[in-house]
Amino acid sequence: MALDNETLGSLRIDRSTVEESGSGKKIVVWSIVVVVIIAAVVLGFFFFGGKTTEVTTITAQAESTGPSLGNAVLNASGYVVARRMATASSKITGKVLEIYVEEGMEVKKDQVIARLDPVNVQNQLTMSERQLDAAKRDLAEIEVRLAEAQRNLERNESLIKQQLVSQTALDSSRAEVNALAARLEASKAQVRVSESNVTMRRTDYDDLQVRAPFSGVVISKDAQPGEMISPLSAGGGFTRTGIATIVDMDSREIEVDVNEAYINRVKSNQRVEAALDAYPDAPMPAHVINIVPTADKTKATVRVRIAFDKLDSRILPEMGIKVRFLDDQPAPQAAVAAAGPRVSIPSAAVKREGKDAYVFILSDGHVERRAVTIGAENDGQSEVLGGLSGGEELVAPLVDGLQDGAKVRLKESNS
């Protein structure tokens, strides 16, 4: 039986159509894969590399690298003050003739530090002495005349018995004696007045020498030779009211203002660690003298007086100083030796998660989350006992959602 070629041809499979259909499906699949990859790259860049957070930063300040004396319950800052400080002045008005001190000199109590021109006071003293001499001479004259009058009275009293003088003569003798006796008392009083006047003028003369009120150190020289000085303030600014200011260095102590919200952490005789701003690496032991029993309503603070356990020559009045009020437990020696620098940062830079605390450190446009140990807090400042060494640039205040490794940039200032 012969085969029909046309019928066989209709049963043949068209391979070109199948190949074209498979190629189309592959193109669609690969297109979807490419789109997914591109989307993943875009999203990853947006979320992990492209999103930049604006932040502001502060620099962690190292307060001290010296050994700590204990655990702090409160931090504060204040100034060194001298309880005994005085400006030495004269008791009278006069012209400065000589000054014997300069700044930094040590003086003893009652040491002469200046001398005023003595011309006017010397003249007044001479006049007073002459008035005293005249009063004494007048007294001597009255005493002589009174003695003569008393003899005349005695004589007349003898003669009246013999009726050789009249009663009038006797009465006149008695009156003269009484008058001279009264003048004698007045003259004696005048002598005492003159003596007091001389004493006063001699005191004025002695006051021409200005003396140190107590032992101490001269911190300022307030007048020069040739200037007028007076114990009273004079208008115009041409008259000085002091020669020099003297400080008793043994009376140095610390005054700090503590926020009234934290005053309950301070008590008398409490241990204190003090560090001068000029010498932050040399903490000094101190203790609370007392809490001044009044508050400053404008600043909401209470003043606390603190005494140094041992005075140091580096401690100068008006120096800035930071203090740490310590608890009752001294720090173990091992802990003291291992302690790192104490750093102070704003509390707004600290993120807390339960008992743990963290900060975010800016580095090359990204932030690094670092665990820190927080100590005492006061007035928006936190003491960092561990984790920072000072000088780190921290994010403050913190930004919500900030994560470790996030990309950041500094916020531009509005000013």
Summary of the structure (lengths in Angstrom):
residues: 415
radius of gyration: 48.7
end to end distance: 105.1
largest distance: 222.5
contacts: 1184
relative contact order: 0.19
helix: 35%
strand: 35%
